[in-house]
Structures are given as C-alpha cells and as structure tokens.
Amino acid sequence: MYEAAVYTGKWDQMMSLPAGSAVQLPEWAPALQQALADHRGRDIVWHGALAGYTTFKVGGRAEAIVFPQGREELSLLIRSLQALAVPWVILGRGSNVVIVDEGLKGVAIVLGRDFAEIELVDEAADSILVRVEAGCSLAKLVSWAVERGLAGLEFAAGIPGSVGGAIVMNAGAWQREMKDVLVRVSVMDSRGAVSAREAAAMHFAYRSWGEMKGTIALEGFFRLKKDDPLLLKQMCSDYLQRRKQRQPQNMASGGSFFKNPPGGRTAGQLIDQAGLKGCTVGGAMVSTVHANFIVNTGRATAKDILELMGMVQKAVQDKYGIALEPEVKILGLG
Ligand SMILES: Cc1cc2nc3c(=O)[nH]c(=O)nc-3n(C[C@H](O)[C@H](O)[C@H](O)COP(=O)(O)OP(=O)(O)OC[C@H]3O[C@@H](n4cnc5c(N)ncnc54)[C@H](O)[C@@H]3O)c2cc1C
C-alpha cells in the first residue's frame, strides 16, 4: 500500500498532503513515477479535480492529471501507461465534454502551453501553410490568422477549445468545418509513435475526424488564403455577434449538446418544438435561448446533466421518433 500523498511537482518530487487530507495513490503510481523519473516533466496532479478543466464545470477527479512537456515526454508517458495497462484520455480545453461525477480511472493528459506553437511553414503567391500544435487555443489561431490577412478560419471565431480538440471534433459553424482548411495532421498512436496523415485521406465527417480511439492529434497544417485583414476582422465580428444573439451568454455549457439528426430539422428545433426549453434537472437546464444548449445554472452535477440529456432524448424520441445522439463526449462511462 502506498502512503497517502499527492505529487504536484516535478516527476521526482513527492509532496505529502497535510494531515487529514490523505488520498490513496493508485497502485501503479510508483511504477509510473519510476518510468518517468529521468525525464524533465511538468506537474502530475494525483487525484486531480477535473471540473475546472471543462467549460461545463462539472465532473469528478482523475486518478492523475498529467501535463507533458513536449512530444518526447508525451510519447514516454503513453508508452508507460500502455505498459502498465492504465487507461488515459486527452483533454484539450474541455469545451465538448461531460466528465462523470465519479471521475476517471487512470490519467487525464492535458496538452497545454507546451503544445501551443504556431509556425508559418510555406508561403505561396496567394496562400500560406501554417503548422499549429494541438494545445494552441482555437481563438488564438483565429486572431493570429486574421491579423495577418489569412482567410479560412473565420467560421471558428467564437468556438472555444484547442486546435487539437477542433481537429478531432472536426469543429464547424456556418457551413464550414476544420477539414475545409486542414491539409495534414501529425498524430501519435497508442504506442507513442508519430506519423503524418494527409487530411484528404482521413475520414472526416460531421463532428468526427474518423481516427481510431487512442490516436492523439499533435498538430495540424492549415492552408490559408491571403485576403484583406479588415474584411476578415469584420466577418469574425459578424459571426461573434450572431453567436451572442443566438446562444446563452455567461452560462457554463459544452456548446450544442446533440448532433443535428439527418432529415432537415436541427436538434435545437426538435427540442424547442417538444416544449423543453427551460426544463431542469437539479442545476442543469435546457437553455431558454438555444434549445440545443444544456447549461449549468451554477450547481449542476454531471448526473443532473446526463439525466436531463436522457429526458430530452426520450421526449424527442416519443414525439418525433428521432434518436438524438450527443455531440459532447461523455467521459468516464463504462
Ligand atoms: C459556448 C460553446 C460554443 C461552441 N460552439 C461550437 C461550434 O460552433 N461548433 C463546434 O463544432 N463546436 C462548438 N463547441 C464545442 C467545442 O468547443 C468544440 O468541439 C471544440 O473543438 C472542442 O475542443 P476542446 O479542446 O475543448 O476539446 P475537449 O472538449 O477537451 O475534447 C473533446 C474530445 O476530443 C478529444 N481530444 C481533445 N484534444 C485531443 C487531441 N489533441 N488528440 C486526441 N483527442 C483529443 C477528447 O478526448 C474528447 O473526446 C462549443 C462549445 C461551447 C462551450
């Protein structure tokens, strides 16, 4: 049995918790620490609270949260976790996830500021190719492009999240998606090996990049067209304005909760027409502004959100015979 402790410093520093706040380290903790001991690493947070890493602001703890410092470390981490049979999941900015209240078995890996580079790699007469690491915020990339008069990503103005999350979710708005500007993606597989995938040969679909579970998006290469920065700025502020009018403001959420089903009517229209706006379970509510947003009114638990999700699905199924599929990823079930 390992002594109750939390490790919040470098790989090789173990800090004991104050008396009375003991937590049980997972049995694989010493082996993971040993595997990573020779590496310069950022923090590991044992028994780390995850709610703060999500825009819904709900969810339990992971046995550990790890912030790898660069690819080599990420690869070592993945290989070590595979060898120890410890489950893991990547978190970007947590803007499309509900983490269950019971938390996550294993490790939540956060790709943060050590995976945030933007680099211009090639310039043609009318376009450029830019390489962007997965941990970069999408908002930062949009501003970066617009300021330089590079068109293609305006649709993403106002979509929170990381570039990696946006690639994996094939995030989109206003009839445009990430795949429309993506040329290539560097990925890491579940053995820690890195390879390149041409976007055209990948199976991007509605809110999906079509890759295997366990594949990590490390960076994307985007082809952007040269254009007038003022025009692009105007387009972005129009999109932002439309979001302000149509979406709940200053409420914790995961954006659109359900995918739009085939058949023409959006999930929001179906939920609205089923009379569900304003419906609540505990602290979770179907937004009164946009019916496809479930919002956390302040005290919601993941259980509230998932119960409300089930109620909405049942009501829409009963009324229209349509099964709504969540767009948000529910982490920690099964
Ligand atoms: C207010 C609001 C508005 C939104 N509007 C839109 C919108 O208009 N259009 C839209 O498409 N979405 C929208 N979203 C949803 C969300 O912002 C996007 O899906 C975003 O791209 C998710 O990025 P993320 O970094 O937050 O991913 P996360 O939520 O952290 O992760 C989402 C999924 O991707 C996986 N993942 C994340 N990063 C990686 C990686 N590098 N490699 C492998 N897997 C990874 C995670 O494991 C998880 O399964 C909105 C959300 C909010 C809160």
The ligand as a MOL file (V3000), in Angstrom:
LIG
                    3D

  0  0  0     0  0            999 V3000
M  V30 BEGIN CTAB
M  V30 COUNTS 53 58 0 0 0
M  V30 BEGIN ATOM
M  V30 1 C -20.1080 28.0780 -25.8640 0
M  V30 2 C -19.6490 26.9720 -26.7870 0
M  V30 3 C -19.8290 27.1080 -28.1510 0
M  V30 4 C -19.4110 26.0830 -29.0170 0
M  V30 5 N -19.6180 26.2450 -30.3590 0
M  V30 6 C -19.2130 25.2720 -31.1970 0
M  V30 7 C -19.4290 25.3990 -32.6180 0
M  V30 8 O -19.9290 26.3980 -33.1190 0
M  V30 9 N -19.0240 24.3730 -33.4120 0
M  V30 10 C -18.4320 23.2470 -32.9150 0
M  V30 11 O -18.0870 22.3550 -33.6940 0
M  V30 12 N -18.2430 23.1020 -31.5930 0
M  V30 13 C -18.5990 24.0750 -30.7260 0
M  V30 14 N -18.3970 23.9090 -29.3760 0
M  V30 15 C -17.8160 22.6480 -28.8710 0
M  V30 16 C -16.2970 22.6680 -28.6870 0
M  V30 17 O -15.8310 23.9810 -28.4440 0
M  V30 18 C -15.5470 22.0990 -29.8700 0
M  V30 19 O -15.9220 20.7680 -30.1110 0
M  V30 20 C -14.0190 22.1430 -29.6410 0
M  V30 21 O -13.3810 21.9260 -30.8540 0
M  V30 22 C -13.5230 21.1230 -28.6260 0
M  V30 23 O -12.1590 21.3930 -28.3510 0
M  V30 24 P -11.5520 21.1120 -26.9110 0
M  V30 25 O -10.0960 21.3720 -26.9700 0
M  V30 26 O -12.2920 21.8390 -25.8800 0
M  V30 27 O -11.8090 19.5520 -26.8060 0
M  V30 28 P -12.1760 18.7390 -25.4830 0
M  V30 29 O -13.5440 19.0990 -25.0560 0
M  V30 30 O -11.0980 18.8460 -24.4930 0
M  V30 31 O -12.1960 17.2630 -26.0740 0
M  V30 32 C -13.2010 16.8450 -26.9710 0
M  V30 33 C -12.8780 15.4090 -27.4170 0
M  V30 34 O -11.6790 15.4300 -28.2000 0
M  V30 35 C -10.6530 14.6330 -27.5740 0
M  V30 36 N -9.4080 15.3790 -27.7690 0
M  V30 37 C -9.1520 16.6720 -27.4520 0
M  V30 38 N -7.9240 17.0190 -27.8770 0
M  V30 39 C -7.3980 15.9170 -28.4530 0
M  V30 40 C -6.1480 15.6340 -29.0970 0
M  V30 41 N -5.1860 16.5380 -29.2350 0
M  V30 42 N -5.9590 14.3760 -29.5970 0
M  V30 43 C -6.9020 13.4190 -29.4650 0
M  V30 44 N -8.1000 13.6290 -28.8690 0
M  V30 45 C -8.3360 14.8660 -28.3770 0
M  V30 46 C -11.0640 14.4910 -26.1150 0
M  V30 47 O -10.5750 13.2860 -25.5690 0
M  V30 48 C -12.5870 14.4790 -26.2360 0
M  V30 49 O -13.0410 13.1940 -26.6120 0
M  V30 50 C -18.8020 24.9170 -28.4930 0
M  V30 51 C -18.6040 24.8020 -27.1120 0
M  V30 52 C -19.0150 25.8070 -26.2660 0
M  V30 53 C -18.7910 25.6670 -24.7820 0
M  V30 END ATOM
M  V30 BEGIN BOND
M  V30 1 1 1 2
M  V30 2 1 2 3
M  V30 3 2 2 52
M  V30 4 2 3 4
M  V30 5 1 4 5
M  V30 6 1 4 50
M  V30 7 2 5 6
M  V30 8 1 6 7
M  V30 9 1 6 13
M  V30 10 2 7 8
M  V30 11 1 7 9
M  V30 12 1 9 10
M  V30 13 2 10 11
M  V30 14 1 10 12
M  V30 15 2 12 13
M  V30 16 1 13 14
M  V30 17 1 14 15
M  V30 18 1 14 50
M  V30 19 1 15 16
M  V30 20 1 16 17
M  V30 21 1 16 18
M  V30 22 1 18 19
M  V30 23 1 18 20
M  V30 24 1 20 21
M  V30 25 1 20 22
M  V30 26 1 22 23
M  V30 27 1 23 24
M  V30 28 2 24 25
M  V30 29 1 24 26
M  V30 30 1 24 27
M  V30 31 1 27 28
M  V30 32 2 28 29
M  V30 33 1 28 30
M  V30 34 1 28 31
M  V30 35 1 31 32
M  V30 36 1 32 33
M  V30 37 1 33 34
M  V30 38 1 33 48
M  V30 39 1 34 35
M  V30 40 1 35 36
M  V30 41 1 35 46
M  V30 42 1 36 37
M  V30 43 1 36 45
M  V30 44 2 37 38
M  V30 45 1 38 39
M  V30 46 1 39 40
M  V30 47 2 39 45
M  V30 48 1 40 41
M  V30 49 2 40 42
M  V30 50 1 42 43
M  V30 51 2 43 44
M  V30 52 1 44 45
M  V30 53 1 46 47
M  V30 54 1 46 48
M  V30 55 1 48 49
M  V30 56 2 50 51
M  V30 57 1 51 52
M  V30 58 1 52 53
M  V30 END BOND
M  V30 END CTAB
M  END
